[in-house]
Amino acid sequence: MKKFVLAIVVLVFAFTSMATAGKYDDANEALIKMEKVFATFIKDTEAVKSAADLVKIINKMKENMKPIIPVMQALADKYKDMDMEKNPPA
């Protein structure tokens, strides 16, 4: 899970920094939404007091990510050059 979150954060920063150049403008909106979901998730986990609280937070994140995931998958298909496994950052 940590690797996934780290990869997403790296992608968010990479896309948002490149979005100003024009090539990735269409990715910016989805990345900002995803960044807000992750920020909320991190903030919420800091207040966890029980396993039940954590389950609620994970379910909330899952629901918030549902509309974003298809958009991100479409962007990944469109921008194959941003595949972190095939093209890792130098």
VEXMARRO-415993 format. One record per residue: residue in one letter; x, y, z of N, C-alpha, C in turn. Coordinates in steps of 0.2 Angstrom, whole numbers, plus 5000, padded with zeros to 4 digits. Example, Ala and Ser with C-alpha at 12.3 -4.5 7.8 and 13.67 -1.06 7.14 Angstrom:
a506649725039506249785039506649845039s506449895035506849955036506450005039
% end
This chain:
m500449945000500050005000500450065000k501050065004501450125004501750134997k501950084994502250094987501750124982f501150104983500650124979500450204980v500450214986500350284988500950334986l501550304987502150344985502150354977a501950304973501950304966501450354964i500850354967500350404965500550474967v500850484973501050554974501550574969v502050534967502550554962502250564956l501750524954501350544948501050614948v500750624954500350684955500850744954f501350744957501850794956502150804949a502250744946502550744940502050774935f501450754935500950774930500750854932t500750874938500550944939501150984937s501750964938502251004936502351014929m502150954925502150954918501550984915a501050994918500451014916500451084913t500951124916500951194914501251204907a501651144905501951144898501451134893g500851114895500251104890500151034888k500650994888500550924886500050884890y500050894896499650854901499150894904d498950944901498350994904497750954906d497550904902496950864903497050824910a497650804912497750764918497750804924n497750864924497850914930497250904934e496650914931496050904935495950844939a496050784936496050724939496550714945l497150744944497650734948497550774955i497250834954497050874959496550844964k496050814960495550774964495850724968m496250684965496550624968497050654974e497350704973497850734978497350754984k496850784983496350794989496150734992v495950684989495750624992496250594996f496950594994497450564998497650605004a497550675003497750715008497150705014t496550705012496050685017496150625020f496350575016496450505019497050505025i497550545023498150545028497950585034k497550645033497350685039496850645043d496450605040495950565044496250505047t496850475045497150425048497550445054e497650505054498050535060497550535066a496950535065496450535071496150465073v496450415070496150345071496250325078k495750295081495750275088495650205088s495350175083495150105083495150075076a495150005076495149975069494549995065a493950005069493350025066493350085062d493750135066493850205063494250195056l494750155056495150145050494750115045v494350065046493950035041493450095038k493150135042492750185039493150235035i493750255037494150295033494350265026i494550205026494750165020494150165016n493550145018492950145014492750215011k492850265015492750335013493250345007m493850335008494350345002494150304996k493950244997493750194991493150234988e492650254991492050294988492350354984n492750394987493050454984493450434978m493750384978494150364972493750334966k493250304968492850274962492750314956p492550374956492450414950493150434947i493650434951494350454948494750404945i494650344947494950284945494950274937p494250274934494250264927494550324923v494550384926494950444923495650424923m495950404928496650394929496850334924q496450284924496650234919496650254912a496150294910496150324903496750364902l496950404907497550444907498150404906a498250354910498750304909498850274902d498250254899498250234893498450284888k498250344889498450404884499150414885y499450424891500150444892500550384894k500650344889501150284890501850304893d502050364891502750384892502750394900m502250394904502250414911502250344915d502350284912502250224915502950214920m502850224926503350224931503750154931e503450094929503750034929504250024923k503950054917504350044911504850104910n504650164913505050224912505150254919p505550224923505650254930506050314929p505950364934506250424934507050414935a507450454932508150444932508450464939
% end
